[in-house]
Amino acid sequence: MNRIAAIVAGLLVALMLLSSMLFVVDQRQFAAVYALGEIKEVVTEPGLKFKLPPPFQNVVLLDRRVQTLDSPESRPIFTAEKKSLVIDWLIKWRITEPRQFIRNNGADIRNVENRLSPVVQAAFNEEVTKRTVLGVLATEREKVMNDVRARLADEAKQFGIEIVDVRIKRVDFASGITESVYRRMDSERKRVAAEARSTGTAEGEKIKADADRQREIIVAEAYRDAQKVMGEGDAKATALYAEAFGRDPNFAQFYRSLEAYRASFRNKSDVMVLDPSSDFFKAMRGSSGASAGK
């Protein structure tokens, strides 16, 4: 019984020893084999690998995939025009020299990112200060990214990495300049709006003046035509009156008397003091009055 237990214990120890001597390298990883604190070997091929058991040898795995580093903070950068810009950037990088990477940064990726961020920011400062705002925003944006990448190429070798790509995510003015730009844009929009309103008012007055002119012309022409029609009517009426009065002089005298009465007694409040025997009332007296007058 004791012998069986010893055999089982020995097998367990052998398995534990064997498991400590085996390790798996994924295709997405590098494996650095340490021997007494020094890098003994760097395994780049995936598969099942062997090493000495601890503490003689230890393994550190590194991610060989492309990593992304975003700008940790937005610091203003002055352009050639002394305009302050805030640039958000990102870089893509990967480990190419595991030994160099571990010597300079250890096995923690965060260490290299903390050291790399100021280097990238300095490269952007160098490139942006040589260009105008328009160049950074549009015309030379691609060149800025390529030049920063070229600047970082030599620096990256010291870290044991390769810079795969450099991108500008956002370019904006600093907060104080942004407010100034917004105020200038607001003033410009107000000026354009005032100019449009002024132009519209001038056009409105022009249209109104033209309408008034046309109205005056139409009214004048209508008045002219009306006067012409009235003149023709008066002429016909006068001809008819003349013809009628010529046929009967007594009727003409009687009609003129009625017109005189109508004009004299137009209002109820009118008062006239006349002699009843005067010729003015001759038509009212009739034939008897006419005889008496004779």
MOMO-V434433 format. One record per helix or strand of 2 or more residues. SS is the DSSP state (H for helix, E for strand). FROM is the first residue (numbers start at 1). TO is the last residue. If there is no record, write none. Layout:
ss->SS from->FROM to->TO
ss->SS from->FROM to->TO
This chain:
ss->H from->2 to->21
ss->E from->22 to->25
ss->E from->29 to->35
ss->E from->38 to->43
ss->E from->47 to->50
ss->E from->57 to->63
ss->E from->67 to->70
ss->E from->76 to->78
ss->E from->84 to->95
ss->H from->98 to->105
ss->H from->109 to->128
ss->H from->133 to->139
ss->H from->141 to->159
ss->E from->161 to->173
ss->H from->175 to->247
ss->H from->249 to->264
ss->H from->279 to->293
